[in-house]
Amino acid sequence: MSLAKKQDSSSFLSNLRIEVMRKKHLDKVLEIENRAYPNPWSRAVFLGELAHGITRSYVVALSNKRIVGYCGVLYVVDEAHITNIAVDPDLHRSGVGTKLLAHIVRLAWERNVKSVTLEVRVSNHPAQRLYQKFGFQPAGVRKGYYQESGEDAIIMWAYDIDSSEYHERIRAIEAAAGIEPTQLRARKLFRR
């Protein structure tokens, strides 16, 4: 990547905002969802997830007030399960996914989460590389998980995310991408 392109990317990411997902965001979220997945979630599924309150966190990434990605997580005791993550296909490899994952990890830290899991298509090598950068490692396979294609899912886990080593990993990822760490405020984390 050229220096000019890297500076443009850093500028783009530093201006990218992460906000709590709200009902008002769903039209744009669904546009991305429909472009990103062959079997997209419906508005009803997203509304159901948003209604779960403190057991879920859903966020959107905004560039100049335009939604360019989103991510959701389900909390169970001291574990978190990333339920959905997508970036506008026109912005793949722009750092939006990195910023979303870093933000979700920081939300998990606020919740005293110790490990995070997710599923990814066996064919989605770019996503697997991103998750591996965040310390996710393959832990199993869900056969035929993706109903529309019968494709398997790799189950990935990141353990000990509460450790100082993992915190340093996230800081290094953010620094390398030119991302300002998100400052979270507990009173705004779980608003609907």
Residue, then its C-alpha position, 0 to 999 in steps of 0.5 A: m500500500s502506498l504512503a498516500k493510500k495509507q494516509d487516506s485510509s488512516s484519515f478515513l478510519s479516524n473519521l469513522r464513528i461507531e454508534v449504538m445501532r438503533k431502529k432508525h439505522l435498520d434501512k441502511v443496515l438491511e441494505i448492507e446485509n442484503r448485499a453481504y449475505p446470500n441468506p440475510w437477516s430480516r428486519a424482524v430478526f434485527l428488531g428482535e436482537l435490539a429488543h434483548g437489551i443488555t444481553r446484546s450489543y449492536v453497533v453501526a460504523l458511520s462515515n459522514k453519516r452513512i452507515v458502512g458496517y455493523c456488528g452485533v454480539l450476544y453476552v452469556v456470563d463471561e463469554a461473548h458471541i459475535t452474531n453478525i458483522a458486515v461491511d459495505p462490500d464496496l469498502h472491504r479491506s478499508g479497515v471498517g471491519t477492524k474498527l468494528l471488531a476493536h470496538i466490540v472487544r472494548l465493549a466486551w472488556e466493559r462487560n468483563v468478558k474473558s472469551v469471544t467466539l464467532e462462526v465464519r464460512v470455510s471459504n471466507h479466507p479474508a474474514q478468517r485472516l482478520y479474525q486471526k489478527f484479533g487472536f481468534q483460532p479455529a476450534g471446530v466446525r459446524k457441518g452444513y451451518y449455512q443453509e442456503s449453500g450447505e457450507d460448513a462454518i469454522i468456529m473460532w475463539a479468542y481466549d483470555i481477552d481480559s489479559s494485558e497481553y490481549h489488551e496490548r494486541i488490540r492497541a497494536i492493531e488499532a495503532a497499525a490501522g491508525i484507529e483512535p481507541t474508542q472511549l466508552r462510557a458505561r451509561k451509553l453502552f446499552r441504551r436502546 
